[in-house]
Amino acid sequence: MIEKKILIVEDNAIIARETSERLKRLGYTVTGIAARGIDAIENVRASLPDLILMDINLKGEMDGIEAAGKIGEFSDAPVIYLTAYSDDLTLQRAMQTKPVAYLIKPFKERELYSNIEMAIYKHKAEKKTGISDETDEIIRAFADLPECVIVTDNEDRILFMNRSASHLIGFSAEETLGSLISTVFTIRRGSPRLEETLKKKSTGFPLLQEERIRVDLITRGGSSVPVITEATAITDSLGIREGFALVFWVDEPGS
């Protein structure tokens, strides 16, 4: 598993300690706990975290929003704001620092995990591909679906893979980011429908051009799993295609 480093900026010692314990249980590395904005800035410079959990209402001369703004001047680490409440003016200030998410205290562990994973994944994908807000919204919608989902760009490179797909195939989302889908979604050749599809499409991954087809998926461990796949194009607000979404699920007997 790739190490993911997270900085906690929280002036409530009890909440900070509980959050740190949660993160460690989830497999993250906590680079530190900062109670003041100036300490957070110094920690980011020293430890280069992958993500910052930032309490908005820090005590002292610098609140969390100002600290995030100053950090953004030298670091592109995504920020998730933590808050118990905020007025409209505070939220408007916070939005100017372009956070990836807000978590309302108290928050559940699953909520914490899903927001962190999406934030880090989105950050890496944007650095590699520059995806639009529309595609980002689609990716967020796919994150917790029970069906398996892989999203690619127009060159068949993976932008996103949800947990269901990761569990079935055996690759982590981080490993696959930027990889050609054909190197991750390996299929057994031989069925007449599949061979016909391969003949029709000389370039690219053939399943991204099919509305629905049954194939045998070869997992990372070498097992063969029958799945049904459906593909659809993803477009931005102008109708320009940005990639494809491949949705698939196990073809259970009798289904």
Secondary structure, DSSP 4 states (H G I P E B T S, - for coil): ----EEEEE-S-HHHHHHHHHHHHHTTPEEEEEESSHHHHHHHHHHH--SEEEEESS-SSSS-HHHHHHHHTTT----EEEEES---HHHHHHHHTT--SEEEESS--HHHHHHHHHHHHHHHHHHHHH---HHHHHHHHHHTT-SSEEEEEETTSBEEEE-HHHHHHH---HHHHTTSBGGGTSEE----HHHHHHHHH--SS-GGGG-SSEEEEEE-TTS-EEEEEEEEEEEE-TTS-EEEEEEEEEE--TT-
